[in-house]
């Protein structure tokens, strides 16, 4: 039985596309970089920003570090609230929590921002912990955030835990800790990505997610 449910934030609980892509554009403009098309901008949603600025725009590590600082300049005051909880997700959380399961937010987004978002959009009451990356980069990769969440949960057996996310980083970060991952298709990923990275379960809609979580 899966008694611990680890939820990604962006693309799983909230639609954060406008805030993230707007802050990426802000950072690129600050460095006089060309602005990519919308599809390319959406690739920034999910992975650690320091990696995306290098992998997507070709920045070196120093340039990417400056871009992350420029991104956070806007995100910390404006971008994090250009966001919304997915329709129906709070009702799903409430129903699943009533079954006695332990719910955690486990995200590569900095924890400080994640807490503010969860409080602003009414998610906080359903979660025992909000686990995120550190602003200093010490904890950045999804596998490290998952490991931290396991420690905070009291080190349950991996077989008792299910990760729920919408990108390959959720699948691989969970797998690195011996955990299965449910991949949601209403977020920012694709079925092809979910299948290529061998997600344990794939669900299309929030209602599908509700039925799946209640069956665990």
ChimeraX commands (.cxc) that place a marker at each C-alpha (Angstrom):
marker #1 position 0.00,0.00,0.00 radius 0.5
marker #1 position 1.22,3.50,-0.85 radius 0.5
marker #1 position 0.87,5.47,2.37 radius 0.5
marker #1 position 3.08,8.41,1.33 radius 0.5
marker #1 position 2.29,10.47,-1.77 radius 0.5
marker #1 position 4.93,12.89,-3.07 radius 0.5
marker #1 position 3.44,15.51,-5.41 radius 0.5
marker #1 position 5.43,17.66,-7.80 radius 0.5
marker #1 position 4.21,21.27,-7.86 radius 0.5
marker #1 position 4.51,22.85,-11.34 radius 0.5
marker #1 position 2.40,20.97,-13.87 radius 0.5
marker #1 position 0.98,18.60,-11.26 radius 0.5
marker #1 position -0.76,20.80,-8.70 radius 0.5
marker #1 position -0.58,24.18,-10.44 radius 0.5
marker #1 position -0.43,25.61,-13.95 radius 0.5
marker #1 position 2.60,27.86,-13.58 radius 0.5
marker #1 position 3.46,28.35,-17.25 radius 0.5
marker #1 position 2.81,32.09,-17.44 radius 0.5
marker #1 position 4.95,32.95,-14.42 radius 0.5
marker #1 position 7.89,30.73,-15.34 radius 0.5
marker #1 position 8.10,31.66,-19.00 radius 0.5
marker #1 position 7.61,35.36,-18.23 radius 0.5
marker #1 position 10.55,35.26,-15.84 radius 0.5
marker #1 position 12.71,33.36,-18.34 radius 0.5
marker #1 position 12.01,36.12,-20.89 radius 0.5
marker #1 position 12.94,38.72,-18.26 radius 0.5
marker #1 position 16.25,36.96,-17.59 radius 0.5
marker #1 position 17.09,36.57,-21.27 radius 0.5
marker #1 position 16.37,40.24,-21.97 radius 0.5
marker #1 position 18.65,41.26,-19.09 radius 0.5
marker #1 position 21.49,39.43,-20.86 radius 0.5
marker #1 position 20.54,40.65,-24.35 radius 0.5
marker #1 position 19.76,37.12,-25.46 radius 0.5
marker #1 position 17.25,36.25,-28.20 radius 0.5
marker #1 position 13.80,35.22,-27.00 radius 0.5
marker #1 position 12.89,31.69,-28.17 radius 0.5
marker #1 position 9.45,30.57,-29.31 radius 0.5
marker #1 position 6.75,29.49,-26.88 radius 0.5
marker #1 position 7.44,25.77,-27.25 radius 0.5
marker #1 position 11.08,26.31,-26.35 radius 0.5
marker #1 position 10.17,28.53,-23.40 radius 0.5
marker #1 position 7.92,25.79,-22.01 radius 0.5
marker #1 position 10.93,23.47,-21.87 radius 0.5
marker #1 position 12.13,25.55,-18.91 radius 0.5
marker #1 position 9.22,24.25,-16.84 radius 0.5
marker #1 position 10.29,21.35,-14.64 radius 0.5
marker #1 position 14.10,20.97,-14.76 radius 0.5
marker #1 position 16.44,22.98,-12.53 radius 0.5
marker #1 position 16.85,26.45,-14.06 radius 0.5
marker #1 position 20.64,26.39,-13.95 radius 0.5
marker #1 position 20.55,23.34,-16.25 radius 0.5
marker #1 position 17.90,24.74,-18.59 radius 0.5
marker #1 position 19.70,28.02,-19.22 radius 0.5
marker #1 position 22.76,26.02,-20.25 radius 0.5
marker #1 position 21.05,23.23,-22.18 radius 0.5
marker #1 position 18.46,25.32,-23.99 radius 0.5
marker #1 position 20.26,28.63,-24.63 radius 0.5
marker #1 position 23.88,27.48,-24.69 radius 0.5
marker #1 position 24.98,29.64,-21.77 radius 0.5
marker #1 position 28.07,28.65,-19.83 radius 0.5
marker #1 position 27.84,28.01,-16.08 radius 0.5
marker #1 position 28.67,31.59,-15.10 radius 0.5
marker #1 position 26.16,33.08,-17.53 radius 0.5
marker #1 position 23.49,30.61,-16.40 radius 0.5
marker #1 position 24.11,31.57,-12.78 radius 0.5
marker #1 position 23.50,35.23,-13.63 radius 0.5
marker #1 position 20.37,34.27,-15.58 radius 0.5
marker #1 position 18.99,32.39,-12.56 radius 0.5
marker #1 position 19.56,35.47,-10.39 radius 0.5
marker #1 position 17.80,37.67,-12.98 radius 0.5
marker #1 position 14.95,35.16,-13.18 radius 0.5
marker #1 position 14.49,35.17,-9.41 radius 0.5
marker #1 position 14.52,38.96,-9.36 radius 0.5
marker #1 position 11.12,38.92,-11.06 radius 0.5
marker #1 position 9.87,35.53,-9.88 radius 0.5
marker #1 position 10.20,36.28,-6.16 radius 0.5
marker #1 position 7.77,39.22,-6.34 radius 0.5
marker #1 position 5.61,38.71,-9.45 radius 0.5
marker #1 position 6.15,35.42,-11.26 radius 0.5
marker #1 position 5.34,32.97,-8.48 radius 0.5
marker #1 position 1.79,34.30,-8.29 radius 0.5
marker #1 position 1.23,34.21,-12.07 radius 0.5
marker #1 position -0.11,30.77,-11.37 radius 0.5
marker #1 position -3.28,28.82,-10.55 radius 0.5
marker #1 position -4.25,25.53,-8.95 radius 0.5
marker #1 position -5.62,23.11,-11.53 radius 0.5
marker #1 position -9.40,22.84,-11.51 radius 0.5
marker #1 position -10.41,19.98,-9.24 radius 0.5
marker #1 position -6.98,19.30,-7.72 radius 0.5
marker #1 position -7.86,20.61,-4.24 radius 0.5
marker #1 position -10.91,18.35,-4.13 radius 0.5
marker #1 position -8.70,15.39,-5.06 radius 0.5
marker #1 position -6.20,16.25,-2.32 radius 0.5
marker #1 position -8.97,16.55,0.26 radius 0.5
marker #1 position -10.49,13.21,-0.70 radius 0.5
marker #1 position -7.15,11.39,-0.70 radius 0.5
marker #1 position -6.08,12.94,2.62 radius 0.5
marker #1 position -9.29,11.71,4.25 radius 0.5
marker #1 position -8.12,8.14,3.57 radius 0.5
marker #1 position -5.23,8.68,5.99 radius 0.5
marker #1 position -2.40,8.95,3.48 radius 0.5
marker #1 position 0.54,11.29,4.11 radius 0.5
marker #1 position 0.85,14.00,1.45 radius 0.5
marker #1 position 4.04,15.93,0.65 radius 0.5
marker #1 position 4.95,18.50,-2.00 radius 0.5
marker #1 position 8.32,17.49,-3.50 radius 0.5
marker #1 position 9.58,19.96,-6.09 radius 0.5
marker #1 position 12.75,21.25,-7.72 radius 0.5
marker #1 position 11.41,24.77,-7.21 radius 0.5
marker #1 position 13.07,26.54,-4.26 radius 0.5
marker #1 position 11.30,25.62,-1.06 radius 0.5
marker #1 position 10.88,29.25,0.00 radius 0.5
marker #1 position 8.85,29.98,-3.16 radius 0.5
marker #1 position 6.96,26.68,-2.97 radius 0.5
marker #1 position 5.69,27.42,0.52 radius 0.5
marker #1 position 4.43,30.85,-0.57 radius 0.5
marker #1 position 2.67,29.38,-3.62 radius 0.5
marker #1 position 1.05,26.60,-1.60 radius 0.5
marker #1 position -0.24,29.11,0.93 radius 0.5
marker #1 position -1.49,31.55,-1.72 radius 0.5
marker #1 position -3.45,28.95,-3.69 radius 0.5
marker #1 position -4.95,26.99,-0.82 radius 0.5
marker #1 position -2.77,23.89,-1.06 radius 0.5
marker #1 position -0.98,24.06,2.29 radius 0.5
marker #1 position -3.68,22.48,4.50 radius 0.5
marker #1 position -3.39,19.16,2.66 radius 0.5
marker #1 position 0.37,18.65,3.01 radius 0.5
marker #1 position 2.48,17.60,5.96 radius 0.5
marker #1 position 5.69,18.99,4.43 radius 0.5
marker #1 position 6.67,21.15,1.48 radius 0.5
marker #1 position 10.09,20.01,0.27 radius 0.5
marker #1 position 11.98,21.99,-2.33 radius 0.5
marker #1 position 15.38,22.97,-3.62 radius 0.5
marker #1 position 17.63,25.37,-1.73 radius 0.5
marker #1 position 18.31,28.84,-3.11 radius 0.5
marker #1 position 22.07,28.30,-2.73 radius 0.5
marker #1 position 22.01,25.32,-5.10 radius 0.5
marker #1 position 23.10,22.85,-2.43 radius 0.5
marker #1 position 19.94,20.79,-3.06 radius 0.5
marker #1 position 18.89,21.23,-6.66 radius 0.5
marker #1 position 18.29,17.93,-8.48 radius 0.5
marker #1 position 14.98,16.14,-8.11 radius 0.5
marker #1 position 16.61,12.98,-6.76 radius 0.5
marker #1 position 18.12,15.02,-3.92 radius 0.5
marker #1 position 14.79,16.67,-3.09 radius 0.5
marker #1 position 13.10,13.25,-3.05 radius 0.5
marker #1 position 15.80,11.94,-0.72 radius 0.5
marker #1 position 15.27,14.91,1.59 radius 0.5
marker #1 position 11.50,14.33,1.57 radius 0.5
marker #1 position 12.02,10.69,2.54 radius 0.5
marker #1 position 14.11,11.78,5.52 radius 0.5
marker #1 position 11.48,14.30,6.60 radius 0.5
marker #1 position 8.79,11.62,6.26 radius 0.5
marker #1 position 10.68,9.44,8.73 radius 0.5
marker #1 position 12.34,7.17,6.15 radius 0.5
marker #1 position 9.38,5.03,5.07 radius 0.5
marker #1 position 10.13,2.05,2.87 radius 0.5
marker #1 position 10.31,3.18,-0.79 radius 0.5
marker #1 position 7.60,0.61,-1.56 radius 0.5
marker #1 position 5.21,2.71,0.57 radius 0.5
marker #1 position 5.83,5.88,-1.45 radius 0.5
marker #1 position 4.48,7.07,-4.81 radius 0.5
marker #1 position 5.78,10.13,-6.69 radius 0.5
marker #1 position 3.26,12.05,-8.81 radius 0.5
marker #1 position 4.71,14.35,-11.46 radius 0.5
marker #1 position 4.55,15.52,-15.04 radius 0.5
marker #1 position 8.13,15.39,-16.34 radius 0.5
marker #1 position 10.93,12.89,-16.79 radius 0.5
marker #1 position 12.81,14.47,-13.87 radius 0.5
marker #1 position 10.05,13.30,-11.54 radius 0.5
marker #1 position 10.29,9.76,-12.88 radius 0.5
marker #1 position 14.08,9.61,-12.73 radius 0.5
marker #1 position 14.33,11.39,-9.39 radius 0.5
marker #1 position 11.89,8.92,-7.90 radius 0.5
marker #1 position 13.62,5.92,-9.47 radius 0.5
marker #1 position 16.98,7.03,-8.05 radius 0.5
marker #1 position 15.39,6.59,-4.62 radius 0.5
marker #1 position 13.66,3.30,-5.39 radius 0.5
marker #1 position 10.21,4.89,-5.76 radius 0.5
marker #1 position 7.56,4.41,-8.46 radius 0.5
marker #1 position 6.20,7.45,-10.28 radius 0.5
marker #1 position 2.76,8.26,-11.66 radius 0.5
marker #1 position 3.07,10.57,-14.67 radius 0.5
marker #1 position 0.20,13.02,-15.30 radius 0.5
marker #1 position -0.48,14.09,-18.88 radius 0.5
marker #1 position -2.45,17.25,-18.05 radius 0.5
marker #1 position 0.81,19.00,-17.09 radius 0.5
marker #1 position 3.82,19.96,-19.20 radius 0.5
marker #1 position 5.11,16.58,-20.33 radius 0.5
marker #1 position 4.06,14.09,-23.01 radius 0.5
marker #1 position 3.04,10.46,-23.23 radius 0.5
marker #1 position 6.14,9.78,-25.31 radius 0.5
marker #1 position 8.35,11.13,-22.51 radius 0.5
marker #1 position 6.43,9.17,-19.86 radius 0.5
marker #1 position 6.83,5.94,-21.83 radius 0.5
marker #1 position 10.47,6.58,-22.75 radius 0.5
marker #1 position 11.36,7.04,-19.08 radius 0.5
marker #1 position 9.22,4.09,-17.98 radius 0.5
marker #1 position 6.81,5.78,-15.61 radius 0.5
marker #1 position 5.07,3.16,-13.49 radius 0.5
marker #1 position 1.63,4.65,-14.20 radius 0.5
marker #1 position 0.30,7.23,-16.67 radius 0.5
marker #1 position -2.94,9.16,-16.11 radius 0.5
marker #1 position -4.53,11.66,-18.49 radius 0.5
marker #1 position -6.85,13.80,-16.37 radius 0.5
marker #1 position -7.26,14.96,-12.80 radius 0.5
marker #1 position -10.27,12.69,-12.43 radius 0.5
marker #1 position -8.13,9.78,-13.63 radius 0.5
marker #1 position -5.55,10.80,-11.02 radius 0.5
marker #1 position -8.20,10.78,-8.28 radius 0.5
marker #1 position -9.29,7.25,-9.14 radius 0.5
marker #1 position -5.70,6.06,-9.34 radius 0.5
marker #1 position -4.65,7.55,-6.00 radius 0.5
marker #1 position -7.68,6.13,-4.23 radius 0.5
marker #1 position -6.78,2.69,-5.59 radius 0.5
marker #1 position -3.23,2.69,-4.20 radius 0.5
marker link #1:1,2 radius 0.2
marker link #1:2,3 radius 0.2
marker link #1:3,4 radius 0.2
marker link #1:4,5 radius 0.2
marker link #1:5,6 radius 0.2
marker link #1:6,7 radius 0.2
marker link #1:7,8 radius 0.2
marker link #1:8,9 radius 0.2
marker link #1:9,10 radius 0.2
marker link #1:10,11 radius 0.2
marker link #1:11,12 radius 0.2
marker link #1:12,13 radius 0.2
marker link #1:13,14 radius 0.2
marker link #1:14,15 radius 0.2
marker link #1:15,16 radius 0.2
marker link #1:16,17 radius 0.2
marker link #1:17,18 radius 0.2
marker link #1:18,19 radius 0.2
marker link #1:19,20 radius 0.2
marker link #1:20,21 radius 0.2
marker link #1:21,22 radius 0.2
marker link #1:22,23 radius 0.2
marker link #1:23,24 radius 0.2
marker link #1:24,25 radius 0.2
marker link #1:25,26 radius 0.2
marker link #1:26,27 radius 0.2
marker link #1:27,28 radius 0.2
marker link #1:28,29 radius 0.2
marker link #1:29,30 radius 0.2
marker link #1:30,31 radius 0.2
marker link #1:31,32 radius 0.2
marker link #1:32,33 radius 0.2
marker link #1:33,34 radius 0.2
marker link #1:34,35 radius 0.2
marker link #1:35,36 radius 0.2
marker link #1:36,37 radius 0.2
marker link #1:37,38 radius 0.2
marker link #1:38,39 radius 0.2
marker link #1:39,40 radius 0.2
marker link #1:40,41 radius 0.2
marker link #1:41,42 radius 0.2
marker link #1:42,43 radius 0.2
marker link #1:43,44 radius 0.2
marker link #1:44,45 radius 0.2
marker link #1:45,46 radius 0.2
marker link #1:46,47 radius 0.2
marker link #1:47,48 radius 0.2
marker link #1:48,49 radius 0.2
marker link #1:49,50 radius 0.2
marker link #1:50,51 radius 0.2
marker link #1:51,52 radius 0.2
marker link #1:52,53 radius 0.2
marker link #1:53,54 radius 0.2
marker link #1:54,55 radius 0.2
marker link #1:55,56 radius 0.2
marker link #1:56,57 radius 0.2
marker link #1:57,58 radius 0.2
marker link #1:58,59 radius 0.2
marker link #1:59,60 radius 0.2
marker link #1:60,61 radius 0.2
marker link #1:61,62 radius 0.2
marker link #1:62,63 radius 0.2
marker link #1:63,64 radius 0.2
marker link #1:64,65 radius 0.2
marker link #1:65,66 radius 0.2
marker link #1:66,67 radius 0.2
marker link #1:67,68 radius 0.2
marker link #1:68,69 radius 0.2
marker link #1:69,70 radius 0.2
marker link #1:70,71 radius 0.2
marker link #1:71,72 radius 0.2
marker link #1:72,73 radius 0.2
marker link #1:73,74 radius 0.2
marker link #1:74,75 radius 0.2
marker link #1:75,76 radius 0.2
marker link #1:76,77 radius 0.2
marker link #1:77,78 radius 0.2
marker link #1:78,79 radius 0.2
marker link #1:79,80 radius 0.2
marker link #1:80,81 radius 0.2
marker link #1:81,82 radius 0.2
marker link #1:82,83 radius 0.2
marker link #1:83,84 radius 0.2
marker link #1:84,85 radius 0.2
marker link #1:85,86 radius 0.2
marker link #1:86,87 radius 0.2
marker link #1:87,88 radius 0.2
marker link #1:88,89 radius 0.2
marker link #1:89,90 radius 0.2
marker link #1:90,91 radius 0.2
marker link #1:91,92 radius 0.2
marker link #1:92,93 radius 0.2
marker link #1:93,94 radius 0.2
marker link #1:94,95 radius 0.2
marker link #1:95,96 radius 0.2
marker link #1:96,97 radius 0.2
marker link #1:97,98 radius 0.2
marker link #1:98,99 radius 0.2
marker link #1:99,100 radius 0.2
marker link #1:100,101 radius 0.2
marker link #1:101,102 radius 0.2
marker link #1:102,103 radius 0.2
marker link #1:103,104 radius 0.2
marker link #1:104,105 radius 0.2
marker link #1:105,106 radius 0.2
marker link #1:106,107 radius 0.2
marker link #1:107,108 radius 0.2
marker link #1:108,109 radius 0.2
marker link #1:109,110 radius 0.2
marker link #1:110,111 radius 0.2
marker link #1:111,112 radius 0.2
marker link #1:112,113 radius 0.2
marker link #1:113,114 radius 0.2
marker link #1:114,115 radius 0.2
marker link #1:115,116 radius 0.2
marker link #1:116,117 radius 0.2
marker link #1:117,118 radius 0.2
marker link #1:118,119 radius 0.2
marker link #1:119,120 radius 0.2
marker link #1:120,121 radius 0.2
marker link #1:121,122 radius 0.2
marker link #1:122,123 radius 0.2
marker link #1:123,124 radius 0.2
marker link #1:124,125 radius 0.2
marker link #1:125,126 radius 0.2
marker link #1:126,127 radius 0.2
marker link #1:127,128 radius 0.2
marker link #1:128,129 radius 0.2
marker link #1:129,130 radius 0.2
marker link #1:130,131 radius 0.2
marker link #1:131,132 radius 0.2
marker link #1:132,133 radius 0.2
marker link #1:133,134 radius 0.2
marker link #1:134,135 radius 0.2
marker link #1:135,136 radius 0.2
marker link #1:136,137 radius 0.2
marker link #1:137,138 radius 0.2
marker link #1:138,139 radius 0.2
marker link #1:139,140 radius 0.2
marker link #1:140,141 radius 0.2
marker link #1:141,142 radius 0.2
marker link #1:142,143 radius 0.2
marker link #1:143,144 radius 0.2
marker link #1:144,145 radius 0.2
marker link #1:145,146 radius 0.2
marker link #1:146,147 radius 0.2
marker link #1:147,148 radius 0.2
marker link #1:148,149 radius 0.2
marker link #1:149,150 radius 0.2
marker link #1:150,151 radius 0.2
marker link #1:151,152 radius 0.2
marker link #1:152,153 radius 0.2
marker link #1:153,154 radius 0.2
marker link #1:154,155 radius 0.2
marker link #1:155,156 radius 0.2
marker link #1:156,157 radius 0.2
marker link #1:157,158 radius 0.2
marker link #1:158,159 radius 0.2
marker link #1:159,160 radius 0.2
marker link #1:160,161 radius 0.2
marker link #1:161,162 radius 0.2
marker link #1:162,163 radius 0.2
marker link #1:163,164 radius 0.2
marker link #1:164,165 radius 0.2
marker link #1:165,166 radius 0.2
marker link #1:166,167 radius 0.2
marker link #1:167,168 radius 0.2
marker link #1:168,169 radius 0.2
marker link #1:169,170 radius 0.2
marker link #1:170,171 radius 0.2
marker link #1:171,172 radius 0.2
marker link #1:172,173 radius 0.2
marker link #1:173,174 radius 0.2
marker link #1:174,175 radius 0.2
marker link #1:175,176 radius 0.2
marker link #1:176,177 radius 0.2
marker link #1:177,178 radius 0.2
marker link #1:178,179 radius 0.2
marker link #1:179,180 radius 0.2
marker link #1:180,181 radius 0.2
marker link #1:181,182 radius 0.2
marker link #1:182,183 radius 0.2
marker link #1:183,184 radius 0.2
marker link #1:184,185 radius 0.2
marker link #1:185,186 radius 0.2
marker link #1:186,187 radius 0.2
marker link #1:187,188 radius 0.2
marker link #1:188,189 radius 0.2
marker link #1:189,190 radius 0.2
marker link #1:190,191 radius 0.2
marker link #1:191,192 radius 0.2
marker link #1:192,193 radius 0.2
marker link #1:193,194 radius 0.2
marker link #1:194,195 radius 0.2
marker link #1:195,196 radius 0.2
marker link #1:196,197 radius 0.2
marker link #1:197,198 radius 0.2
marker link #1:198,199 radius 0.2
marker link #1:199,200 radius 0.2
marker link #1:200,201 radius 0.2
marker link #1:201,202 radius 0.2
marker link #1:202,203 radius 0.2
marker link #1:203,204 radius 0.2
marker link #1:204,205 radius 0.2
marker link #1:205,206 radius 0.2
marker link #1:206,207 radius 0.2
marker link #1:207,208 radius 0.2
marker link #1:208,209 radius 0.2
marker link #1:209,210 radius 0.2
marker link #1:210,211 radius 0.2
marker link #1:211,212 radius 0.2
marker link #1:212,213 radius 0.2
marker link #1:213,214 radius 0.2
marker link #1:214,215 radius 0.2
marker link #1:215,216 radius 0.2
view
